[in-house]
């Protein structure tokens, strides 16, 4: 007798209970999630009743529970229920390479499933051909009927024309005769005879012509019908009926030992959460005998250990939470990133740029004046005190020609201060939003790799598998990794853009980085600038494939606005604050930006319109009074 939730469901169905087949995500073969509409069946209260009864009924039982049989604590609870002298408790271990009998059954089931699938597809193709043939026949009948109606219309038109012509001919002859005045009158008998003869000759000629035309038309129609029949026969010969398919297993399917099922044995949630507690049964747990059916004990243990290592790479850690190292490092990065953005904004500010140019011109003018003054002083000095030609004064450096900042920073990795490579110009002065996005992606992947290693705290979990990128990215950064935003179709293409920081192992498909966990953060700026210059050189050479094709998310329009205040929701009003949560790929607001425009950063957009913190002095509390109707004013700084 089998004891399992699956056997309870089968027993209920055989007893006449009807269940709903709309299963939830918790449904699996080990723990079916069924709905009979009976409370004791739906919550499996009947299982508890059976468990309390079966132990008192001596018979042979087979406990077929996948998860419970692999967890030592649940195996112990099961053995306690059968702790009677008339029970012999045996653990049957089926691991490793299956025997021939099991393989034959699996291949038979696979072949049967494949044959049924092939027959379904064959019947579908057959029905489609019949439907298409019937449709073509109907279309042909319609065309034939249309041609027939057209032909009858043409024949009727010809007949009417002939009849009209026959009526008009005698009138024309009489008109010609009356016009000739010098013609003598003939006897009536001769006129009638001549008229009859002319009419008879004309009528007979026309009738013969009509008969010949009809004969030719009939012949042409018969020829066409014969041709169409021959074409139909040829088409029928060509469209021979497709024979019923015979399915066969491929070499790959023959090599497989297990069949993939539509319903899994365990849900991915249970497997990922519980597999670390799995273990093999031992005699010390209370079993009278531990039998190994497929492979011997040593091979079974090796198989189980290899399976566990593989699952530690593939399965997610659902309960994983970012640790202290991640939070500290991420906070440091966000602060530094905001400073870099502010530095670039300051560099590109037209007013500040004009001030820099004016200061540079003033410094150049002063330098020229000092130079002239020195030259004049040297001219007045005694001849012996003058420096030799080509000789420099002690402590005086030769004048250098002014070079662009990028020329000064040819060796990017030799730059000591990325915020000033000369003249106050930052190394990232030419960054566009694509470069900032790739900079953030580099750091985030680097941070995710090292944080996962620290938070998992398991040397056997070698890293984040390719299939779990999105899961862990969302787990750490609380946002979705959108491949479409970066203009790529897969993780491999995404990592190609940042391969100087993160790569995929070819065999394990695990994310790794060559940077240590104490890497200085300005290195990510240098790596991004290096790739930007290489990309720009390719574009200058005419290589358009080097152009990045990011899908920048447009800023959503405000729902309503009044002057500069406006209603702000998921992105802020016209100037209604900075929205950090609406598009997380954008950088955080520069320092002082919120105070200038009166907004406050929130996951759903900014609060406050222009002057909310400066003019009105209130930005957050007043808007709470208007959450129901969403009204706002830009003048006094109250807005939502």
PyMOL commands that set and color helices and strands:
alter all, ss='L'
color gray80, all
select helices_A, chain A and resi 5-14+39-42+45-54+66-70+72-81+100-179+188-238+251-255+268-277+283-285+297-314+324-348+350-380+383-385+405-408+412-414+433-456+466-477+491-496+522-540+544-546+593-597+612-616+621-624
alter helices_A, ss='H'
color red, helices_A
select strands_A, chain A and resi 2-3+62-63+90-93+289-292+502-504+511-513
alter strands_A, ss='S'
color yellow, strands_A
deselect
rebuild
show_as cartoon
